[in-house]
Amino acid sequence: MRVGRTVGTPAGAGRAVPRYVQIADEIVQQIRSGVLKAGDMVPSESELVERYGVAGGTIRKAMVEVRASGLVETRHGKGSIVKDRPPVRLRSSDRFRASHRRGGKAAYLAESEQSGATAKVSVLYIGPMEAPADIAERLGVDTGTQVLARRRLYFRNGTPVETASSYLPWDVVKDIPELFAKNPGPGGIYARLEDHGHTFAEFVETLQARPAAKAEASELALSPGAPVIQLVRDAVTTKGRVVEVCDTLMAADQFVFQYRIPATD
């Protein structure tokens, strides 16, 4: 979404900003400034045609841009409504500190508490499944090998903001009954793994931004095609084994990432 330019100014030397982009930027700025508030309906296509003196096709293209911002949702037969989205939450590289687990807090709950938000976790599935090829490769097992899957939906102040699917080797989890429970106990699944001798050396994360698929957008209450961040994390022990792969999908407008990168060996 191209935001922040004054409507009517050129986007680069000698190149005018398309009219639909100008209109989209103005609507987005009205939302961000509070002129259009959460729960307000965005003016209808006919109203916007009259306001801006353009064709309906131009307004439809503008609304594609507005929906891509993640600030509105489209309701069939009603039009577009401004979302009530919680503020952006910082996701820092220290969220997996052992001190959080010793304090009885899993990473998500620790982060939410630090930001003053109310967190909720809904467990969607816990049970065995055959490891997909990409997960199996990360875990160092054959494709189709039985693993434990734990799928959750996370809420912040009542709004769904991310889904997370964890995959753990069966030989690691079969003797840890807490990992089969909805609530694995204080400190989350990492604390239970550590309780059973799996000491962590590092967490390796890969991030990718992309448009949400239809089902993903529905689950996170996003507009179709809204931007999401897919984060895949390997939890690596001091023995060099990956004992969990977590595939997380986040609403892109809800997170800012901050990492500490050592400058020395």
Backbone as CSV, one residue per row, in Angstrom:
resi,resn,N_x,N_y,N_z,CA_x,CA_y,CA_z,C_x,C_y,C_z
1,MET,0.847,-1.185,0.000,0.000,0.000,0.000,0.879,1.230,0.000
2,ARG,0.657,2.106,-0.909,1.466,3.307,-1.004,0.793,4.423,-0.228
3,VAL,1.376,4.765,0.904,0.754,5.716,1.812,1.747,6.814,2.147
4,GLY,1.252,7.993,2.485,2.122,9.031,3.012,2.421,10.144,2.029
5,ARG,2.015,9.991,0.748,2.227,11.073,-0.203,1.042,12.021,-0.140
6,THR,1.266,13.277,-0.363,0.176,14.229,-0.464,-0.596,13.960,-1.746
7,VAL,-1.922,13.900,-1.626,-2.741,13.600,-2.792,-2.483,14.617,-3.884
8,GLY,-2.202,14.093,-5.086,-1.998,14.964,-6.219,-0.543,15.236,-6.528
9,THR,0.383,14.817,-5.648,1.795,15.038,-5.909,2.349,13.919,-6.749
10,PRO,3.419,14.187,-7.509,3.981,13.149,-8.354,4.748,12.124,-7.556
11,ALA,4.744,10.871,-7.994,5.508,9.789,-7.359,6.745,9.564,-8.190
12,GLY,7.681,10.483,-8.118,8.896,10.351,-8.917,8.913,11.427,-9.991
13,ALA,10.054,11.665,-10.551,10.229,12.749,-11.507,9.382,12.525,-12.739
14,GLY,8.509,13.497,-13.029,7.753,13.500,-14.269,6.696,12.427,-14.382
15,ARG,6.382,11.710,-13.258,5.397,10.639,-13.357,4.290,10.887,-12.352
16,ALA,3.071,11.124,-12.832,1.949,11.429,-11.954,1.444,10.171,-11.268
17,VAL,0.975,10.328,-10.039,0.377,9.218,-9.304,-0.982,8.905,-9.923
18,PRO,-1.281,7.630,-10.216,-2.602,7.284,-10.755,-3.717,7.777,-9.837
19,ARG,-4.809,8.175,-10.436,-5.905,8.763,-9.666,-6.443,7.784,-8.633
20,TYR,-6.525,6.504,-8.974,-7.075,5.547,-8.010,-6.165,5.410,-6.789
21,VAL,-4.845,5.574,-6.988,-3.913,5.522,-5.864,-4.093,6.750,-4.979
22,GLN,-4.282,7.915,-5.596,-4.530,9.132,-4.832,-5.763,8.972,-3.944
23,ILE,-6.819,8.423,-4.530,-8.076,8.248,-3.790,-7.875,7.239,-2.661
24,ALA,-7.205,6.129,-2.959,-6.951,5.115,-1.934,-6.139,5.694,-0.787
25,ASP,-5.096,6.459,-1.118,-4.261,7.065,-0.081,-5.081,8.011,0.806
26,GLU,-5.982,8.749,0.187,-6.795,9.680,0.971,-7.714,8.939,1.918
27,ILE,-8.318,7.843,1.450,-9.208,7.061,2.323,-8.421,6.433,3.466
28,VAL,-7.236,5.904,3.169,-6.390,5.311,4.205,-6.005,6.358,5.247
29,GLN,-5.653,7.564,4.790,-5.282,8.624,5.724,-6.469,9.026,6.594
30,GLN,-7.673,8.996,6.038,-8.864,9.301,6.826,-9.063,8.264,7.930
31,ILE,-8.740,7.012,7.628,-8.852,5.949,8.643,-7.779,6.123,9.708
32,ARG,-6.531,6.338,9.269,-5.424,6.446,10.228,-5.548,7.688,11.114
33,SER,-6.144,8.749,10.590,-6.282,9.989,11.369,-7.540,10.000,12.234
34,GLY,-8.412,9.001,12.051,-9.612,8.918,12.871,-10.828,9.595,12.289
35,VAL,-10.706,10.153,11.078,-11.889,10.729,10.425,-12.907,9.622,10.181
36,LEU,-12.411,8.490,9.701,-13.220,7.277,9.627,-12.783,6.384,10.785
37,LYS,-13.689,6.101,11.704,-13.360,5.368,12.920,-13.742,3.892,12.799
38,ALA,-13.216,3.099,13.728,-13.549,1.676,13.765,-15.063,1.496,13.800
39,GLY,-15.553,0.656,12.904,-16.986,0.405,12.810,-17.701,1.263,11.792
40,ASP,-17.053,2.337,11.319,-17.665,3.191,10.301,-17.657,2.480,8.951
41,MET,-18.676,2.766,8.163,-18.714,2.250,6.800,-17.936,3.197,5.895
42,VAL,-17.107,2.642,5.039,-16.462,3.440,4.004,-17.557,3.871,3.027
43,PRO,-17.548,5.118,2.570,-18.576,5.548,1.619,-18.736,4.556,0.463
44,SER,-19.959,4.439,-0.017,-20.250,3.486,-1.090,-19.598,3.918,-2.398
45,GLU,-19.572,2.990,-3.347,-18.972,3.297,-4.647,-19.642,4.501,-5.291
46,SER,-20.979,4.558,-5.237,-21.684,5.681,-5.867,-21.342,7.000,-5.175
47,GLU,-21.199,6.964,-3.835,-20.842,8.179,-3.104,-19.435,8.640,-3.468
48,LEU,-18.514,7.688,-3.607,-17.138,8.045,-3.939,-17.026,8.529,-5.387
49,VAL,-17.825,7.946,-6.278,-17.857,8.413,-7.663,-18.277,9.874,-7.712
50,GLU,-19.320,10.210,-6.960,-19.804,11.589,-6.937,-18.793,12.518,-6.282
51,ARG,-18.153,12.047,-5.190,-17.214,12.895,-4.447,-15.988,13.239,-5.287
52,TYR,-15.454,12.222,-5.980,-14.193,12.422,-6.695,-14.368,12.700,-8.179
53,GLY,-15.587,12.534,-8.685,-15.833,12.831,-10.088,-15.094,11.903,-11.034
54,VAL,-15.043,10.622,-10.682,-14.354,9.626,-11.515,-15.305,8.489,-11.838
55,ALA,-14.867,7.585,-12.710,-15.683,6.437,-13.091,-15.691,5.383,-11.978
56,GLY,-16.687,4.515,-12.037,-16.800,3.459,-11.040,-15.607,2.526,-11.033
57,GLY,-15.032,2.289,-12.204,-13.867,1.413,-12.293,-12.682,1.961,-11.511
58,THR,-12.524,3.285,-11.517,-11.434,3.915,-10.759,-11.636,3.718,-9.262
59,ILE,-12.884,3.844,-8.810,-13.187,3.651,-7.387,-12.963,2.197,-7.000
60,ARG,-13.333,1.277,-7.861,-13.137,-0.139,-7.536,-11.650,-0.469,-7.403
61,LYS,-10.830,0.108,-8.278,-9.381,-0.104,-8.177,-8.837,0.536,-6.897
62,ALA,-9.379,1.689,-6.531,-8.940,2.345,-5.297,-9.273,1.488,-4.083
63,MET,-10.435,0.864,-4.094,-10.853,0.058,-2.942,-10.042,-1.234,-2.837
64,VAL,-9.531,-1.734,-3.946,-8.605,-2.875,-3.880,-7.371,-2.480,-3.072
65,GLU,-6.868,-1.274,-3.328,-5.709,-0.765,-2.592,-6.052,-0.561,-1.112
66,VAL,-7.217,-0.026,-0.833,-7.617,0.217,0.559,-7.736,-1.110,1.307
67,ARG,-8.354,-2.101,0.685,-8.489,-3.407,1.345,-7.132,-4.042,1.586
68,ALA,-6.190,-3.823,0.676,-4.848,-4.388,0.833,-4.120,-3.787,2.036
69,SER,-4.568,-2.633,2.519,-3.938,-2.010,3.688,-4.246,-2.769,4.967
70,GLY,-5.287,-3.623,4.925,-5.672,-4.367,6.116,-6.496,-3.566,7.105
71,LEU,-6.900,-2.350,6.720,-7.624,-1.468,7.643,-9.133,-1.607,7.543
72,VAL,-9.615,-2.275,6.492,-11.052,-2.454,6.329,-11.349,-3.915,6.014
73,GLU,-12.581,-4.295,6.236,-13.036,-5.606,5.807,-14.322,-5.434,5.007
74,THR,-14.493,-6.298,4.020,-15.659,-6.211,3.147,-16.705,-7.217,3.591
75,ARG,-17.917,-6.760,3.791,-19.024,-7.625,4.193,-20.016,-7.705,3.046
76,HIS,-20.315,-8.921,2.666,-21.187,-9.146,1.499,-22.523,-8.437,1.683
77,GLY,-22.871,-7.633,0.697,-24.143,-6.931,0.706,-24.170,-5.675,1.545
78,LYS,-23.043,-5.383,2.252,-23.012,-4.210,3.117,-21.949,-3.199,2.719
79,GLY,-20.864,-3.659,2.113,-19.780,-2.755,1.758,-18.572,-2.955,2.640
80,SER,-17.723,-1.944,2.732,-16.475,-2.036,3.490,-16.603,-1.275,4.804
81,ILE,-16.130,-1.908,5.874,-16.213,-1.331,7.206,-14.814,-1.215,7.786
82,VAL,-14.563,-0.126,8.525,-13.256,0.090,9.145,-13.090,-0.885,10.301
83,LYS,-11.960,-1.593,10.314,-11.706,-2.588,11.349,-11.343,-1.942,12.673
84,ASP,-11.670,-2.669,13.717,-11.199,-2.298,15.054,-9.995,-3.176,15.347
85,ARG,-8.827,-2.703,14.974,-7.603,-3.478,15.124,-6.792,-2.978,16.313
86,PRO,-6.209,-3.899,17.105,-5.358,-3.463,18.220,-4.070,-2.847,17.714
87,PRO,-3.383,-2.095,18.540,-2.134,-1.466,18.099,-1.058,-2.481,17.792
88,VAL,-0.082,-2.053,17.002,1.033,-2.915,16.625,1.782,-3.387,17.864
89,ARG,2.182,-4.647,17.880,2.917,-5.221,19.002,4.325,-5.583,18.567
90,LEU,5.288,-5.192,19.381,6.680,-5.491,19.082,6.969,-6.955,19.317
91,ARG,7.625,-7.584,18.363,8.075,-8.975,18.527,9.595,-8.951,18.533
92,SER,10.187,-9.140,19.696,11.627,-8.988,19.853,12.331,-10.332,19.899
93,SER,13.637,-10.287,19.704,14.425,-11.513,19.641,14.677,-12.115,21.016
94,ASP,14.312,-11.384,22.095,14.567,-11.935,23.424,13.340,-12.608,24.029
95,ARG,12.311,-12.849,23.196,11.083,-13.419,23.743,11.237,-14.869,24.183
96,PHE,12.347,-15.515,23.792,12.562,-16.904,24.187,13.609,-17.036,25.289
97,ARG,13.834,-15.964,26.025,14.787,-16.039,27.131,14.334,-17.081,28.153
98,ALA,15.307,-17.827,28.671,14.994,-18.854,29.663,14.334,-18.255,30.896
99,SER,14.649,-16.992,31.207,14.066,-16.357,32.390,12.549,-16.260,32.285
100,HIS,12.020,-16.089,31.056,10.569,-16.069,30.881,9.977,-17.425,31.243
101,ARG,10.617,-18.483,30.779,10.097,-19.820,31.065,10.212,-20.144,32.551
102,ARG,11.323,-19.730,33.155,11.469,-19.968,34.598,10.416,-19.196,35.382
103,GLY,9.987,-18.077,34.823,8.931,-17.294,35.458,7.542,-17.815,35.160
104,GLY,7.462,-18.919,34.399,6.181,-19.547,34.119,5.418,-18.955,32.964
105,LYS,6.109,-18.169,32.109,5.416,-17.522,30.995,5.928,-18.045,29.658
106,ALA,5.011,-18.489,28.814,5.361,-18.823,27.440,5.615,-17.521,26.682
107,ALA,6.273,-17.616,25.521,6.725,-16.424,24.804,5.586,-15.463,24.486
108,TYR,4.475,-15.973,23.961,3.383,-15.093,23.547,2.785,-14.356,24.742
109,LEU,2.572,-15.071,25.842,1.985,-14.454,27.023,2.938,-13.432,27.634
110,ALA,4.241,-13.730,27.616,5.223,-12.790,28.149,5.227,-11.495,27.342
111,GLU,5.193,-11.612,26.015,5.174,-10.429,25.150,3.926,-9.596,25.377
112,SER,2.781,-10.267,25.447,1.521,-9.551,25.613,1.478,-8.816,26.943
113,GLU,1.975,-9.468,27.974,1.989,-8.837,29.286,2.857,-7.590,29.284
114,GLN,4.014,-7.666,28.623,4.918,-6.521,28.569,4.290,-5.337,27.840
115,SER,3.412,-5.618,26.861,2.793,-4.535,26.089,1.475,-4.066,26.694
116,GLY,1.063,-4.681,27.791,-0.173,-4.277,28.449,-1.426,-4.791,27.779
117,ALA,-1.308,-5.824,26.960,-2.456,-6.360,26.232,-3.027,-7.583,26.949
118,THR,-4.271,-7.885,26.628,-4.922,-9.085,27.136,-4.774,-10.189,26.102
119,ALA,-4.139,-11.284,26.485,-3.862,-12.372,25.557,-4.792,-13.560,25.809
120,LYS,-5.108,-14.250,24.726,-5.901,-15.467,24.821,-5.397,-16.446,23.775
121,VAL,-5.375,-17.721,24.129,-4.948,-18.760,23.200,-6.077,-19.773,23.046
122,SER,-6.468,-20.035,21.819,-7.478,-21.049,21.525,-6.792,-22.225,20.845
123,VAL,-6.880,-23.400,21.438,-6.261,-24.596,20.877,-7.199,-25.204,19.841
124,LEU,-6.714,-25.338,18.616,-7.528,-25.840,17.516,-7.355,-27.343,17.302
125,TYR,-6.150,-27.853,17.570,-5.902,-29.287,17.360,-4.644,-29.706,18.105
126,ILE,-4.701,-30.872,18.726,-3.523,-31.527,19.297,-3.634,-33.009,18.977
127,GLY,-2.609,-33.539,18.334,-2.657,-34.962,18.031,-1.622,-35.364,17.001
128,PRO,-1.603,-36.655,16.681,-0.615,-37.150,15.715,-0.967,-36.761,14.291
129,MET,0.047,-36.612,13.464,-0.152,-36.412,12.037,1.114,-36.831,11.310
130,GLU,0.994,-37.037,10.013,2.152,-37.386,9.198,2.890,-36.109,8.820
131,ALA,4.186,-36.103,9.012,4.977,-34.901,8.763,5.014,-34.563,7.277
132,PRO,4.595,-33.333,6.888,4.760,-32.898,5.492,6.247,-32.836,5.152
133,ALA,6.552,-32.818,3.872,7.941,-32.891,3.426,8.806,-31.778,4.006
134,ASP,8.299,-30.532,4.000,9.128,-29.424,4.477,9.376,-29.499,5.981
135,ILE,8.367,-29.933,6.723,8.523,-30.078,8.178,9.452,-31.253,8.485
136,ALA,9.274,-32.346,7.765,10.113,-33.522,7.986,11.582,-33.201,7.758
137,GLU,11.862,-32.420,6.724,13.250,-32.054,6.438,13.856,-31.261,7.589
138,ARG,13.089,-30.338,8.141,13.596,-29.536,9.246,13.807,-30.380,10.511
139,LEU,12.927,-31.353,10.724,13.030,-32.195,11.910,14.043,-33.317,11.746
140,GLY,14.489,-33.525,10.512,15.448,-34.592,10.261,14.829,-35.970,10.283
141,VAL,13.552,-36.073,9.853,12.871,-37.366,9.771,12.360,-37.558,8.352
142,ASP,11.882,-38.761,8.055,11.345,-39.047,6.729,9.971,-38.418,6.565
143,THR,9.666,-38.013,5.346,8.330,-37.501,5.040,7.290,-38.559,5.394
144,GLY,6.232,-38.142,6.061,5.186,-39.075,6.466,5.386,-39.680,7.833
145,THR,6.537,-39.437,8.453,6.784,-39.930,9.807,5.784,-39.300,10.777
146,GLN,5.307,-40.078,11.730,4.350,-39.548,12.700,5.029,-38.528,13.616
147,VAL,4.385,-37.378,13.750,4.839,-36.332,14.668,3.630,-35.856,15.469
148,LEU,3.900,-35.109,16.528,2.819,-34.478,17.278,2.608,-33.076,16.720
149,ALA,1.366,-32.760,16.398,1.012,-31.425,15.913,0.191,-30.705,16.971
150,ARG,0.520,-29.452,17.188,-0.230,-28.589,18.101,-0.557,-27.294,17.340
151,ARG,-1.840,-27.049,17.093,-2.240,-25.869,16.327,-3.046,-24.937,17.222
152,ARG,-2.639,-23.646,17.247,-3.294,-22.666,18.111,-3.661,-21.403,17.344
153,LEU,-4.659,-20.703,17.856,-5.049,-19.382,17.351,-4.887,-18.405,18.499
154,TYR,-4.100,-17.338,18.276,-3.795,-16.377,19.327,-4.605,-15.092,19.144
155,PHE,-5.101,-14.578,20.255,-5.889,-13.345,20.253,-5.175,-12.290,21.084
156,ARG,-5.330,-11.046,20.672,-4.845,-9.912,21.455,-5.986,-8.924,21.607
157,ASN,-6.375,-8.690,22.853,-7.529,-7.818,23.140,-8.757,-8.258,22.349
158,GLY,-8.935,-9.567,22.247,-10.113,-10.130,21.607,-10.039,-10.270,20.101
159,THR,-8.953,-9.817,19.479,-8.804,-9.872,18.023,-7.804,-10.956,17.639
160,PRO,-8.154,-11.831,16.690,-7.184,-12.844,16.260,-6.028,-12.199,15.508
161,VAL,-4.787,-12.505,15.922,-3.632,-11.864,15.303,-2.628,-12.855,14.727
162,GLU,-2.687,-14.129,15.158,-1.760,-15.091,14.578,-2.218,-16.524,14.826
163,THR,-1.791,-17.406,13.935,-1.960,-18.837,14.135,-0.573,-19.459,14.253
164,ALA,-0.488,-20.550,14.971,0.802,-21.225,15.129,0.580,-22.731,15.132
165,SER,1.362,-23.428,14.312,1.313,-24.884,14.261,2.686,-25.428,14.612
166,SER,2.762,-26.156,15.732,4.021,-26.760,16.170,4.048,-28.230,15.778
167,TYR,5.227,-28.689,15.370,5.431,-30.092,15.017,6.627,-30.605,15.811
168,LEU,6.424,-31.690,16.562,7.463,-32.227,17.429,7.676,-33.709,17.152
169,PRO,8.933,-34.182,17.156,9.217,-35.601,16.902,8.499,-36.493,17.918
170,TRP,7.929,-37.576,17.436,7.144,-38.448,18.309,7.996,-39.091,19.396
171,ASP,9.227,-39.459,19.066,10.070,-40.102,20.076,10.436,-39.138,21.193
172,VAL,10.365,-37.839,20.920,10.654,-36.835,21.940,9.450,-36.619,22.849
173,VAL,8.251,-36.600,22.292,7.064,-36.197,23.056,6.304,-37.350,23.691
174,LYS,6.522,-38.582,23.234,5.670,-39.699,23.674,5.698,-39.915,25.185
175,ASP,6.771,-39.495,25.839,6.876,-39.671,27.286,6.690,-38.361,28.050
176,ILE,6.115,-37.347,27.361,5.851,-36.055,28.014,4.351,-35.779,27.899
177,PRO,3.541,-36.315,28.821,2.078,-36.219,28.690,1.567,-34.778,28.628
178,GLU,2.275,-33.831,29.247,1.807,-32.445,29.243,1.720,-31.875,27.829
179,LEU,2.537,-32.393,26.904,2.530,-31.867,25.540,1.292,-32.291,24.755
180,PHE,0.522,-33.212,25.313,-0.721,-33.638,24.679,-1.928,-32.918,25.283
181,ALA,-1.667,-32.049,26.254,-2.740,-31.318,26.919,-2.906,-29.940,26.297
182,LYS,-4.122,-29.382,26.416,-4.354,-28.035,25.893,-3.431,-27.028,26.565
183,ASN,-3.283,-27.155,27.853,-2.378,-26.277,28.604,-1.189,-27.108,29.071
184,PRO,-0.027,-26.926,28.445,1.127,-27.743,28.817,1.771,-27.330,30.137
185,GLY,1.255,-26.287,30.773,1.779,-25.873,32.058,2.615,-24.612,31.984
186,PRO,3.073,-24.102,33.141,3.842,-22.849,33.192,5.062,-22.878,32.286
187,GLY,5.220,-21.812,31.500,6.366,-21.723,30.609,6.142,-22.331,29.242
188,GLY,4.998,-23.014,29.034,4.681,-23.566,27.721,5.458,-24.819,27.361
189,ILE,5.393,-25.190,26.087,5.979,-26.460,25.654,7.502,-26.458,25.764
190,TYR,8.126,-25.292,25.625,9.587,-25.246,25.739,10.036,-25.579,27.168
191,ALA,9.275,-25.102,28.136,9.606,-25.423,29.529,9.467,-26.923,29.790
192,ARG,8.447,-27.557,29.209,8.266,-29.001,29.424,9.386,-29.795,28.744
193,LEU,9.795,-29.343,27.563,10.908,-30.015,26.890,12.183,-29.905,27.723
194,GLU,12.402,-28.718,28.274,13.593,-28.533,29.119,13.519,-29.391,30.376
195,ASP,12.309,-29.536,30.932,12.137,-30.379,32.112,12.588,-31.808,31.848
196,HIS,12.517,-32.223,30.582,12.870,-33.599,30.213,14.232,-33.676,29.531
197,GLY,15.080,-32.694,29.799,16.472,-32.782,29.384,16.822,-32.212,28.028
198,HIS,15.879,-31.560,27.362,16.144,-30.974,26.044,16.499,-29.495,26.231
199,THR,17.775,-29.223,26.435,18.243,-27.862,26.680,18.444,-27.137,25.356
200,PHE,17.920,-25.927,25.272,17.964,-25.212,24.002,19.266,-24.438,23.819
201,ALA,19.769,-24.502,22.594,20.965,-23.744,22.221,20.599,-22.496,21.441
202,GLU,19.596,-22.615,20.552,19.197,-21.468,19.731,17.840,-21.718,19.096
203,PHE,17.249,-20.628,18.619,16.011,-20.666,17.852,16.301,-19.984,16.522
204,VAL,16.046,-20.693,15.432,16.360,-20.182,14.095,15.040,-19.859,13.387
205,GLU,14.882,-18.602,12.971,13.627,-18.172,12.370,13.815,-17.706,10.932
206,THR,12.843,-18.047,10.099,12.794,-17.606,8.704,11.477,-16.880,8.494
207,LEU,11.535,-15.659,7.937,10.335,-14.858,7.729,10.083,-14.643,6.246
208,GLN,8.808,-14.626,5.894,8.412,-14.332,4.518,7.093,-13.563,4.545
209,ALA,7.036,-12.454,3.815,5.795,-11.694,3.675,5.086,-12.133,2.403
210,ARG,3.772,-12.280,2.468,2.993,-12.716,1.307,1.521,-12.372,1.526
211,PRO,0.697,-12.456,0.466,-0.737,-12.242,0.643,-1.368,-13.443,1.349
212,ALA,-2.377,-13.184,2.138,-3.084,-14.269,2.825,-3.951,-15.053,1.851
213,ALA,-3.946,-16.374,2.009,-4.881,-17.206,1.270,-6.287,-16.973,1.838
214,LYS,-7.295,-17.406,1.122,-8.680,-17.129,1.522,-8.977,-17.663,2.917
215,ALA,-8.592,-18.910,3.186,-8.877,-19.504,4.497,-8.093,-18.802,5.602
216,GLU,-6.857,-18.420,5.293,-6.025,-17.721,6.278,-6.619,-16.362,6.618
217,ALA,-7.071,-15.645,5.600,-7.667,-14.330,5.815,-8.914,-14.447,6.683
218,SER,-9.714,-15.479,6.432,-10.930,-15.690,7.222,-10.592,-15.971,8.680
219,GLU,-9.584,-16.804,8.913,-9.213,-17.185,10.275,-8.696,-16.003,11.080
220,LEU,-7.984,-15.087,10.416,-7.414,-13.934,11.096,-8.265,-12.669,10.944
221,ALA,-9.480,-12.815,10.407,-10.395,-11.683,10.229,-9.769,-10.585,9.386
222,LEU,-9.108,-10.983,8.287,-8.469,-10.042,7.374,-9.253,-9.961,6.073
223,SER,-9.021,-8.916,5.323,-9.585,-8.829,3.985,-8.861,-9.821,3.080
224,PRO,-9.539,-10.369,2.062,-8.884,-11.298,1.141,-7.632,-10.676,0.529
225,GLY,-6.538,-11.418,0.549,-5.293,-10.935,-0.027,-4.515,-9.981,0.847
226,ALA,-4.974,-9.737,2.083,-4.253,-8.837,2.989,-2.863,-9.405,3.283
227,PRO,-1.880,-8.553,3.557,-0.527,-9.051,3.792,-0.403,-9.781,5.125
228,VAL,0.326,-10.879,5.108,0.628,-11.638,6.315,2.124,-11.927,6.345
229,ILE,2.614,-12.276,7.513,4.000,-12.682,7.677,4.020,-14.139,8.122
230,GLN,4.700,-14.963,7.361,4.866,-16.361,7.744,6.248,-16.516,8.370
231,LEU,6.258,-16.975,9.607,7.502,-17.162,10.342,7.627,-18.639,10.703
232,VAL,8.701,-19.270,10.259,8.957,-20.670,10.579,10.179,-20.727,11.486
233,ARG,10.014,-21.379,12.634,11.072,-21.410,13.652,11.496,-22.843,13.956
234,ASP,12.813,-23.062,14.003,13.381,-24.323,14.460,13.913,-24.128,15.870
235,ALA,13.497,-24.982,16.804,14.014,-24.964,18.172,15.120,-26.016,18.258
236,VAL,16.348,-25.554,18.428,17.515,-26.431,18.339,18.130,-26.619,19.724
237,THR,18.403,-27.875,20.086,18.979,-28.168,21.397,20.509,-28.072,21.349
238,THR,21.107,-28.174,22.538,22.565,-28.143,22.633,23.207,-29.355,21.970
239,LYS,22.404,-30.390,21.713,22.900,-31.577,21.006,22.740,-31.440,19.494
240,GLY,22.235,-30.293,19.066,22.086,-30.045,17.640,20.827,-30.611,17.022
241,ARG,19.889,-31.053,17.845,18.660,-31.630,17.305,17.534,-30.598,17.308
242,VAL,16.746,-30.587,16.229,15.546,-29.753,16.158,14.410,-30.540,16.806
243,VAL,13.915,-30.048,17.933,12.867,-30.773,18.666,11.492,-30.135,18.466
244,GLU,11.440,-29.029,17.747,10.153,-28.442,17.378,10.340,-27.559,16.168
245,VAL,9.372,-27.631,15.242,9.252,-26.660,14.159,7.913,-25.969,14.353
246,CYS,7.933,-24.649,14.402,6.697,-23.890,14.589,6.456,-23.019,13.360
247,ASP,5.332,-23.241,12.706,4.936,-22.479,11.520,3.860,-21.485,11.942
248,THR,4.221,-20.206,11.959,3.343,-19.154,12.468,2.932,-18.215,11.345
249,LEU,1.665,-17.832,11.351,1.162,-16.873,10.370,0.593,-15.689,11.120
250,MET,1.060,-14.471,10.787,0.679,-13.273,11.521,0.093,-12.210,10.608
251,ALA,-0.897,-11.496,11.112,-1.411,-10.331,10.407,-0.305,-9.290,10.354
252,ALA,0.112,-8.920,9.150,1.311,-8.082,8.985,1.171,-6.716,9.634
253,ASP,-0.049,-6.187,9.716,-0.213,-4.847,10.282,-0.183,-4.839,11.800
254,GLN,-0.006,-6.014,12.414,-0.050,-6.107,13.861,1.308,-6.298,14.531
255,PHE,2.373,-6.390,13.750,3.668,-6.727,14.325,4.797,-5.877,13.766
256,VAL,5.715,-5.519,14.647,6.999,-4.942,14.277,8.068,-5.859,14.862
257,PHE,9.053,-6.218,14.070,10.083,-7.163,14.516,11.352,-6.415,14.891
258,GLN,11.931,-6.838,15.998,13.180,-6.229,16.472,14.141,-7.345,16.855
259,TYR,15.350,-7.314,16.280,16.329,-8.362,16.544,17.633,-7.763,17.033
260,ARG,18.260,-8.462,17.959,19.598,-8.124,18.418,20.588,-8.999,17.649
261,ILE,21.548,-8.381,16.985,22.524,-9.109,16.184,23.915,-8.831,16.738
262,PRO,24.562,-9.827,17.318,25.907,-9.608,17.881,26.880,-9.126,16.799
263,ALA,27.731,-8.184,17.192,28.700,-7.634,16.253,30.068,-8.301,16.389
264,THR,30.196,-9.216,17.358,31.469,-9.911,17.572,31.246,-11.408,17.610
265,ASP,32.319,-12.174,17.472,32.232,-13.624,17.523,31.935,-14.085,18.948
